[in-house]
Each structure stands twice: as C-alpha cells, then as structure tokens.
Amino acid sequence: MPDTALITGASSGIGRELARIHAEKGGDLVITARRAEALDALKADLEAAHEVTVHTIPLDLGTEGGPQKLFQAVEALGVEIGVLMNNAGFGGQGEFLERDLNRDLAMIDLNVKAPVTLSHLFGARMKARGKGRMLQVSSTAAMVPGPFQAVYYATKAFVTSFSMAIDEEMRPYGVTSTALAPGPVATEFFDAADLTGTSLGNNAAPPRKVALVGYNAMRAGQLHAIDNPMLSVMLNWVTPLMPRRMVLKMIRGMQVKAE
Ligand SMILES: NC(=O)c1ccc[n+]([C@@H]2O[C@H](COP(=O)([O-])OP(=O)(O)OC[C@H]3O[C@@H](n4cnc5c(N)ncnc54)[C@H](OP(=O)(O)O)[C@@H]3O)[C@@H](O)[C@H]2O)c1
C-alpha cells in the first residue's frame, strides 16, 4: 500500500485526478483546496470506491501563514505524509503593466511560496524517515518566457528549477522531487487565468492523462516529466536554438486574445 499522500489543489483538474490515482492504488490521502464541498464530494467518492481514508483540510494556501497552517493541521491529524504533491496554482493573462499587481503577487504566494514552504516542512520529516516522494506540478511554461503571462511563466520556471535542485540535495536521504511540466490541460485553469479566447487551450489534454504521467514519474523518482511528446521535442530541442526574440513573439501570439 502506498504511503499517505498530501495533495494541494485537489478540488478540481489535475489535483483531483492525482487523488483518484493514489486512491486506486490503495493509498490514504489528505486533500486540500479552498472549496470544502468539492473536497467532501471527492472524499465521499474515493472512500466509497476504495478501501482508503481521506482527510480534507479546506484552506487558502495563498494567505500569509497558509502553508504553515496546513502543516499544523496535518500534524494535528497525526498522519505521516510520505508523498507530497504540490499542485495548487493559477495563471493570469494580460499585459504585465495593466494587470492587478496584487493578483500577480498572490500568484507568487500560491505558485512559489506555498510549494517552497510545504517542501521544507514535510521534506524535513521525509529526511528523518529516510524516504519520501514529492511531485511539484510545474508547466511547460517553465521552459520559455511568457509575454502576456509574464509572472505565471516565471513562477513555473522557479518551480522546475527548485524541484530539480532539491532532488539533487535530498536524493541521498531517500527523498526525491519530480517536476511535472504539463502542456495545456482541459481544466478550470483557463477560466481562472482568463485565457479563453487565446489559442493556448487548443488541443488541451485530459487531466487524467497528465496526472498519470506525473504520478508514475514521481513514483519512479524521475527528475522531470512532460506529458506531451511534441512539446517536449519543441521546448528541449528547437526553441533553445531559435533567436530569443522569435521565441518571445511566438509565445506572445499564443497568449493574446483573438480580436
Ligand atoms: N491546465 C493547464 O493547462 C496547466 C498546464 C500546465 C500546468 N498547470 C498547473 O497545474 C496545476 C493544477 O492546475 P489545473 O490545471 O488542475 O487547474 P484548476 O482546475 O484550476 O485547479 C487548481 C487547483 O488549485 C486550487 N487553488 C487555487 N487557488 C488556491 C488557493 N489560494 N489556496 C488553495 N488552493 C487553491 C483550486 O482549488 P480551490 O479553487 O477550491 O481553492 C484547484 O483545486 C497548477 O499548478 C497549474 O499551474 C496547468
């Protein structure tokens, strides 16, 4: 039976699918997000379908002290977390100078500060136990700069860099960190990021498929995983050889709304 997993952003999209996959394998769960009803519904589903225990902790991870509160709530449950999946995150379309600065700072709190804090707190526990797995849900956005989503792309560049660096540090202690870099995925992300009307969501993958790629990579202790083979070739082998200005124009074109 797999160790108990903590999944952030489990109320929808990729996080909900990660929770389903872990439960199918017989693993207990602690699931968190802001929407308590969605967490309760998922708990009911998973406990009815599988012999697992699911704890819900509804909480805003983007607030000051939010990630620490989550850690304390897990401690209070008396549950040992063997698998940490930092998945909660959001994006935001628009010209940087025209966007609400507070929204972008909140994005940094959720996409960057929360996974750093949780990896630190739960990572120390995993190191003490001599084993643990982390999945950091990043994005293919990490691999190029993103005009018209400048802050989001930069947060994901941070996540991938951070994940790979701590993997190298923690591996000798039996703890690994896998960065998952999805291409576009059909979730609530596009509405939340105000990306409808852009070409970015064309051919978006189903969240189950993406979650499975990430889950299996994490279990195998892989450093980095991309669900979309075409994007993998493009971003690993083609864009690094293209002039930077050309890459910027190409990404910009995907993120401006059709007139
Ligand atoms: N969809 C894509 O195309 C795509 C591509 C690459 C990477 N990703 C990444 O994949 C991850 C999951 O996104 P998704 O596509 O599954 O989108 P989603 O369906 O919008 O899910 C986002 C999750 O994050 C939670 N969340 C948002 N704000 C939160 C907050 N302040 N505190 C706690 N939880 C919060 C949401 O739950 P509540 O609203 O209930 O709080 C939800 O469960 C994100 O990190 C995203 O950047 C997505």
The ligand as a Gaussian input file, in Angstrom:
#p B3LYP/6-31G(d) Opt

LIG

0 1
 N       -4.414000      23.463000     -17.086000
 C       -3.254000      23.697000     -17.697000
 O       -3.220000      23.957000     -18.916000
 C       -1.960000      23.602000     -16.936000
 C       -0.780000      23.482000     -17.690000
 C        0.430000      23.405000     -17.017000
 C        0.462000      23.439000     -15.635000
 N       -0.708000      23.552000     -14.925000
 C       -0.619000      23.612000     -13.460000
 O       -1.356000      22.541000     -12.932000
 C       -1.734000      22.849000     -11.578000
 C       -3.190000      22.473000     -11.390000
 O       -3.988000      23.284000     -12.234000
 P       -5.260000      22.736000     -13.020000
 O       -4.981000      22.844000     -14.451000
 O       -5.702000      21.460000     -12.467000
 O       -6.298000      23.925000     -12.707000
 P       -7.595000      24.023000     -11.778000
 O       -8.596000      23.019000     -12.207000
 O       -7.956000      25.469000     -11.803000
 O       -7.058000      23.602000     -10.338000
 C       -6.357000      24.494000      -9.484000
 C       -6.459000      23.965000      -8.069000
 O       -5.756000      24.886000      -7.197000
 C       -6.620000      25.220000      -6.112000
 N       -6.339000      26.577000      -5.629000
 C       -6.418000      27.736000      -6.348000
 N       -6.145000      28.786000      -5.553000
 C       -5.904000      28.282000      -4.307000
 C       -5.582000      28.877000      -3.049000
 N       -5.447000      30.198000      -2.901000
 N       -5.406000      28.059000      -1.954000
 C       -5.557000      26.712000      -2.110000
 N       -5.848000      26.098000      -3.260000
 C       -6.032000      26.878000      -4.358000
 C       -8.031000      25.142000      -6.694000
 O       -8.994000      24.860000      -5.688000
 P       -9.961000      25.928000      -4.977000
 O      -10.439000      26.854000      -6.029000
 O      -11.020000      25.053000      -4.386000
 O       -9.109000      26.584000      -3.943000
 C       -7.892000      23.897000      -7.579000
 O       -8.087000      22.727000      -6.826000
 C       -1.434000      24.341000     -11.391000
 O       -0.245000      24.481000     -10.640000
 C       -1.225000      24.840000     -12.817000
 O       -0.356000      25.944000     -12.863000
 C       -1.906000      23.625000     -15.554000

